[in-house]
Amino acid sequence: MKYIEHIKNSLNIIKPGLVVNENESLFESGFLDSFDLVMLLAELEGMIGITIPMDKVTPESFDSVSKINEFLSGLEKVV
Amino acid sequence: MKATISGIDIKGVLGIVPDNISYFDDEVGNYQSDESSNNKLKKLMGYEKHHVVSSDTCVSDLAVKGFLHLFNTQQFSSNDISGLFLITQTPDYIIPSTSSVLHGALELNESCYCIDINDGCNGYIKGLYEAASYLSNTNNRFAVVVAGDVLSRRVSQKDRNSYPLVGDAVTITLLENTGSTNNISSEIYNSGAGHQALMIPAGGMRLKSSLKTSTPTVDSEGNIRSLDDLVMKGRDVFTFTQTTVVKFLEKFINKHKDYSDYYFLHQANKFILERIATITGLDKSKVPTNIVSEYGNSSSATIPMTICSKFSDSDLSKLNSNVTLCGFGVGLSWGAIATSINSLNFCQIIKYEE
């Protein structure tokens, strides 16, 4: 659960007032668009202090708060 | 494709932009997105202003303006040009080629070789390679690469994915067969499987323009465009730049370590350029990123526009710069050139009065 707060804070910056549960779809549901993904990446990178490798980002890996957390945690193990 | 051509030098670069400027802040009312999102996007992508043509200005209009400026300032004459390589995705007509239109307008010699290359963001790399090959094989002295687009005419003003980014510009690059020791080392790659990532679906033979194709519809992100307009799958393009392009550029840079004074990359947008620089470990002071915010992304024209922007205030006669140029985008296509830019005869950006 290490990055859950970072992700929620980032989402709150991008979409103030957006309320989603951790397993709710962000992109498929239409809460976020392709530019929001870019902004989410930028916010997360700034907040956590890493550069997220895009070759590891898939539509599925960024489609919910819990999946993003899982992705970032997995990334940490790789790095 | 990999090739090294010797004895050819870039002798001048001119950018021509329409004097009509559109500001992102004035356009946000066209988009469905909220103010907060627009402000963040502006900062992240570098959206500030972009030069766009009026409704009837064509690539050849901007190019003629540039050539007349060069002829009048006695940089070279129409008789000097033995090859004209025109890179555009927005030709004046489907038939004939825009290079033929220019040939007529400029009264070039009948022996001048003219060809259109339909390409965008990697088009300048292809154009330089083609023109250098031509000079090397024919032993002629001068060739020009005319690269640019008036793409704003084919982008919906209600498409936030594309319109704030797009700028119109045409550039003229003069190449001379000097017999010098300078190399133009190029690598060019394509992946046509990704051709739908950036496209104008209608207007060609696959889907002719009609009342139906000109009817705007709303996409899932609230952008309004028709099939006659450019559509960019932003996420696919972004992933391409951050994977394929980054991996390619890292290898190219390592092979051409001496060409490190500047990295003139296609000006996709500020965020993409800064990420490419970060991931490849390039010194950001050597990677200009200002073109999108000052002029907009003008497809094949952005690399020469960046060169103009960087060197226009320099003492051109004393330039001695080993540079890497890199293009990437529509096709999908990507490539790079390592070469030296020395003692240019001209290097500036001029305005086309609408």
Interface residues (C-beta under 8 A of the other chain):
Chain A: I13 I14 K15 P16 G30 D33 S34 F35 D36 L37 V38 M39 A42 T51 P53 M54 D55 V57 P59
Chain B: S33 S36 S37 K40 L41 L44 R160 N161 S220 E221 G222 K233 G234 R235 F238 T239 Q242 T243 F271 R275 T278 I279
